[in-house]
Each structure stands twice: as structure tokens, then as C-alpha cells.
Amino acid sequence: MKNWWKIVTVLLLVFTVVAGFLSEVPRLAILNETIRNLYFHVPMWFGMILILLVSVVYSVKYLRQPTIKNDIIAHEAAKVGILFGVLGIVTGMEWARFTWGEYWSNDPKQNGAAIGLLIYFAYLVLRSSFAEQQQRARISAVYNIFAFAALIPLLFILPRLTDSLHPGNGGNPGFNAYDLDSRLRLVFYPAVLGWTLLGIWIVNIKSRLEILRQRLYEIA
């Protein structure tokens, strides 16, 4: 059964959505019902990081073995990672409106995420500025590696060194230190796996379609 993981992905996402809205959650000051966003906002960021890591791996593979397939997978994974990043920022802004009083509070992690996404948007612009395939792929691969290397400090290091409203940063305890109880974990961990598998599924489909398009172009 080759596509078992696709069935697992669908089941995990259905479970995330249903349980995310219907399951019982702890009653916490300020957060209240918005704690349910933990099943969407945070897993999307986890998914983004892992999918962008896949993109970097294939960029490295392209530099070592310059094939069109490696370039296509790196590119498509980067685009899906960016999509997850945008969704993560949007859901985070909505969460911030209820818990911090405004959509954008110049929190270091919010700013770092925005800068990181701008770096990756520049990656897309960079690719579109080269007409020759090998030159585009080679330069994009190098840029992609440095983009990921810049994203990690922006999201996970700098916010911990400054005052941040995000849990686990700037001296604030993380969720698992005081309120991520068994009810939240029961949905949170499957949500992380489900969103990540969904992203990989999308990358797989988009990459296969682009590879087919390239082959048809070569035949024509």
C-alpha cells in the first residue's frame, strides 16, 4: 500500500480540525478559547521549517549533482514553505489581536518571521531574474542555503535574547512549562505531523507536475 501516508495525512488533518474546534481545552487567563489556535498556528510553523529544510537538502544535492529534478524539488519545497509561513503569520496576527490587543505589536519573533519571509520572497524574485536554467538553479541553490541559515536565528535565537511576548522567548515560559496539558498534547502533536505531511504531499504533487512539464517542453 504505497499511499498509506496520504491516508494518514487526511485522517490527521480531519482529526485536527474536528478536535481543534470541539475538544475541551484548559481555561487560561487572556488566552481563553484562542488557545485552540495552538493546533493551527504553531504546527504550520513547524511544517514550514521542515519543508524549507527539505528545500535546502535538495539545493545541496543540486550543487553536488546538478539535475533538473533536484532544482525543481528545492524550488517547489521553498514555495510551499513560504505558503505555510504566510499562513503562520496570518493565524499568528489573528491570535495576537485577541491576546496582545493588536495584530502587530513589533514583537521580535513577529518581526523576525516577517524578515525571514521577505528573504524567501527575494529567493523567488532571484529565480525569475535568470533565463538560463543552470545559472538560475545554481545561484538559487546557494541563496536558498544562506536564506535558511538566516531564518533559524531570526526565529529561534534572537527572540530569546530580547523581550518577547511569545511563550518560550524573552524569559516567558513555553506552553509546555505551565499549561500544555494532556488534552492539548492529544491534538497538538498529531496536528504538527498532519500539517507537515500535507506540505510534503503538496511538494510531491507540484514537483511531479513540473518535472512532467519540463519533459513535455523538451519533447516539443
Buried (B, 14 or more C-beta within 10 A) or exposed (E): EEEEEBEBBBEBBEBBBEBBEEBEBEEBEEBEEBBBBBBBBBBBBBBBBBBBBBBBBBBBBBBEEBEBBBBBBBBBBBBBBBBBBBBBBEBBBBBBBEBBEEEBBEBBBBBBBBBBBEBBEEBBEBBEEBEEEEEBBBBBBBBBBEBBEBBBEBBBEBBBEBEBBBBBBBEBEEBEEEBBEEEBEEBBEBBBBBBBBBBBBBBBEBBBEBBEEBEEEEEE
